Amino acid sequence: MVKVPISHPPLPPLESGDRLSRAEFERRYAAMPQLRKAELIEGVVYVASPLHAQAHGKPHGSIMTWLGVYSAATPGLGCYDAPTVRLDANNEPQPDAVLRWEQGGQSRISADDYIEGAPELIAEIAASSASYDLHDKLRVYQRNGVQEYLVWRTYNQAIDWFYLDQGVYQTLVPGANGIYRSQQFPGLWLAAERLLAHDLAAVLDVLQQGINTPEHQAFVKQL
């Protein structure tokens, strides 16, 4: 008797607006190796459009450089570029940048090499205040305990930085000199105006000032 191989119908592609479980989302995402970025937020799929160079690619690179320099000066921290993060059963975002404790923090690396749990800091590049980064994702990050959340709105030329206080995000206010200072990571300073002007050298100079403070040095000694 000749055995006829059983054929399985192809998996439907991921499309924005699909409502899926996290397991089904991952199954379909794995079947689309050509897809660069898709997220599951509150059970709804968001597939990213092609990314613009000036509106996304360049700001993304600047944020990664800023966080990367800080993590290099702060043992025990890991800086990640657009990693998949399994937050809960209905949420699997792919943030633009993540800063997390490598050991003893809120998140861990799973056996299949994904971040599970809430990283300490997430940064996103968003088009404007209408973006879901400042609405649905903000609520998801707040609920899951992401300690700090930074959004660079490239069309509005604005930085939004939130920190978690008793389970609710509060807006971080820059100092008189326009420098943001992280509540979670001593010495993580951001010269927002220089970042918006794409003056990365000045941004890193201010960051180095933060790294050189006694607060950061004491922080490193505690690690």
C-alpha positions as CSV (number, residue, x, y, z in Angstrom):
1,M,0.0,0.0,0.0
2,V,1.3,3.4,-0.9
3,K,1.2,5.9,1.9
4,V,0.1,9.3,0.8
5,P,1.9,12.0,2.8
6,I,-0.3,14.2,4.9
7,S,-0.1,17.8,3.8
8,H,-0.7,20.5,6.3
9,P,-2.2,23.8,5.2
10,P,0.2,26.7,5.3
11,L,0.1,28.9,8.4
12,P,-1.7,32.2,7.8
13,P,0.7,35.2,7.8
14,L,0.8,37.6,10.7
15,E,-1.3,40.7,9.9
16,S,-1.9,43.8,12.0
17,G,-5.2,43.5,13.8
18,D,-5.1,39.7,14.2
19,R,-6.2,38.5,17.7
20,L,-4.0,35.6,18.7
21,S,-2.7,33.8,21.8
22,R,1.0,34.2,22.5
23,A,1.7,30.6,21.4
24,E,0.0,31.1,18.1
25,F,1.7,34.5,17.6
26,E,5.1,32.9,18.1
27,R,4.2,30.0,15.8
28,R,3.3,32.2,12.9
29,Y,6.2,34.6,13.6
30,A,8.6,31.7,13.4
31,A,7.2,30.7,10.1
32,M,7.9,34.2,8.6
33,P,11.7,34.6,8.8
34,Q,11.6,37.5,6.4
35,L,9.5,39.5,8.9
36,R,11.7,41.9,10.9
37,K,9.3,43.1,13.5
38,A,5.9,42.1,14.9
39,E,4.4,42.6,18.3
40,L,1.6,41.2,20.3
41,I,0.0,43.9,22.5
42,E,-3.1,43.0,24.6
43,G,-3.7,40.0,22.3
44,V,-3.6,42.1,19.1
45,V,-0.9,41.8,16.4
46,Y,1.0,44.8,15.2
47,V,3.2,44.3,12.2
48,A,5.7,47.1,11.7
49,S,5.9,49.0,8.4
50,P,9.3,49.4,6.7
51,L,11.4,51.7,8.9
52,H,12.5,55.1,7.7
53,A,16.2,56.1,8.0
54,Q,15.9,59.6,9.6
55,A,12.7,59.1,11.5
56,H,13.6,55.7,13.1
57,G,16.9,54.2,12.1
58,K,19.2,57.1,13.2
59,P,17.4,57.8,16.5
60,H,17.4,54.1,17.2
61,G,21.2,54.1,16.7
62,S,21.7,57.1,19.0
63,I,19.6,55.5,21.8
64,M,21.5,52.2,21.5
65,T,24.8,54.1,21.6
66,W,23.8,56.0,24.7
67,L,22.5,52.9,26.6
68,G,25.4,50.8,25.4
69,V,28.0,53.3,26.8
70,Y,26.2,53.3,30.1
71,S,26.0,49.5,30.3
72,A,29.7,49.2,29.5
73,A,30.5,51.4,32.5
74,T,28.1,49.6,34.8
75,P,28.9,45.9,35.4
76,G,26.0,43.6,35.6
77,L,23.7,45.4,33.2
78,G,22.8,44.2,29.7
79,C,21.8,46.4,26.7
80,Y,19.7,44.8,24.1
81,D,18.7,45.9,20.6
82,A,15.1,45.2,19.6
83,P,14.7,41.9,21.6
84,T,11.5,40.0,21.9
85,V,10.1,40.3,25.4
86,R,7.6,37.8,26.8
87,L,5.7,40.0,29.3
88,D,2.6,38.0,29.9
89,A,0.1,35.7,28.2
90,N,-1.2,38.5,25.9
91,N,1.8,40.7,25.4
92,E,5.0,40.0,23.5
93,P,6.5,43.3,22.4
94,Q,9.8,43.9,20.6
95,P,11.0,47.2,22.1
96,D,13.6,49.2,20.3
97,A,16.0,49.1,23.2
98,V,16.2,47.4,26.6
99,L,18.4,47.9,29.6
100,R,18.2,45.1,32.2
101,W,19.9,43.5,35.1
102,E,21.7,40.4,33.9
103,Q,21.3,38.7,37.3
104,G,18.9,39.2,40.1
105,G,16.6,41.6,38.1
106,Q,12.9,41.3,37.2
107,S,13.6,39.5,33.9
108,R,15.5,36.4,32.8
109,I,16.7,34.8,29.6
110,S,14.6,31.8,28.6
111,A,15.9,28.4,27.5
112,D,15.0,29.4,23.9
113,D,16.9,32.8,24.2
114,Y,14.1,35.3,24.8
115,I,13.7,37.8,27.5
116,E,10.9,36.8,29.9
117,G,9.5,39.2,32.5
118,A,9.8,43.0,32.7
119,P,13.2,44.6,32.0
120,E,14.1,47.5,34.2
121,L,14.2,50.1,31.3
122,I,12.6,50.1,27.9
123,A,13.1,52.7,25.2
124,E,10.9,53.1,22.0
125,I,11.2,55.3,18.9
126,A,7.7,56.5,18.1
127,A,6.3,58.6,15.3
128,S,4.1,60.9,17.4
129,S,1.9,61.1,20.5
130,A,-0.7,59.2,18.5
131,S,1.5,56.1,18.5
132,Y,0.4,53.0,20.4
133,D,3.8,53.3,22.2
134,L,2.2,56.1,24.3
135,H,-1.1,54.3,24.8
136,D,-1.6,50.6,24.8
137,K,2.1,49.7,25.2
138,L,2.5,52.3,28.0
139,R,-0.3,50.6,29.9
140,V,1.1,47.2,29.3
141,Y,4.6,48.2,30.5
142,Q,3.1,49.9,33.6
143,R,1.0,46.9,34.5
144,N,3.9,44.5,34.1
145,G,6.3,46.6,36.2
146,V,8.8,48.0,33.7
147,Q,10.5,50.5,36.0
148,E,11.3,53.2,33.4
149,Y,10.0,53.8,30.0
150,L,11.4,56.3,27.5
151,V,9.8,57.3,24.2
152,W,11.4,59.5,21.6
153,R,8.6,61.0,19.4
154,T,10.6,61.8,16.2
155,Y,7.9,63.8,14.4
156,N,7.0,65.9,17.4
157,Q,10.7,66.3,18.4
158,A,10.0,65.4,22.0
159,I,11.2,63.0,24.7
160,D,8.8,61.3,27.2
161,W,10.4,59.6,30.2
162,F,8.2,57.8,32.7
163,Y,9.2,56.1,36.0
164,L,7.1,53.7,38.0
165,D,6.0,55.0,41.4
166,Q,3.7,52.7,43.5
167,G,2.6,50.9,40.3
168,V,1.8,54.1,38.3
169,Y,3.9,55.9,35.8
170,Q,4.9,59.4,36.6
171,T,6.5,61.8,34.2
172,L,10.2,62.3,34.8
173,V,11.0,66.0,34.8
174,P,14.5,67.2,33.5
175,G,16.6,69.4,35.7
176,A,17.1,73.1,35.3
177,N,19.8,72.4,32.7
178,G,17.5,70.2,30.7
179,I,19.2,66.9,31.7
180,Y,17.1,63.9,32.5
181,R,18.4,61.7,35.4
182,S,17.2,58.1,35.6
183,Q,15.5,57.1,38.9
184,Q,16.5,53.5,38.5
185,F,20.1,53.8,37.2
186,P,22.3,56.4,38.9
187,G,24.5,58.3,36.4
188,L,22.2,57.6,33.4
189,W,21.9,61.1,32.3
190,L,20.3,62.3,29.1
191,A,20.7,65.7,27.5
192,A,17.4,65.6,25.7
193,E,17.8,68.8,23.6
194,R,21.2,67.6,22.3
195,L,19.7,64.2,21.5
196,L,16.8,65.8,19.5
197,A,19.4,67.8,17.6
198,H,21.3,64.6,16.8
199,D,24.4,65.9,18.6
200,L,25.5,62.5,19.9
201,A,28.9,63.7,21.0
202,A,27.3,66.1,23.4
203,V,24.8,63.5,24.6
204,L,27.7,61.1,25.4
205,D,29.7,63.9,27.1
206,V,26.8,64.6,29.5
207,L,26.4,60.8,30.0
208,Q,30.0,60.6,31.0
209,Q,29.5,63.4,33.5
210,G,26.8,61.2,35.1
211,I,29.0,58.2,35.0
212,N,31.7,60.1,36.8
213,T,29.4,61.1,39.7
214,P,29.8,59.7,43.2
215,E,26.3,58.3,42.9
216,H,27.2,56.1,40.0
217,Q,30.5,55.0,41.6
218,A,28.6,54.0,44.7
219,F,26.1,52.2,42.6
220,V,28.8,50.2,40.8
221,K,30.3,49.2,44.2
222,Q,27.0,47.8,45.3
223,L,26.7,45.5,42.2
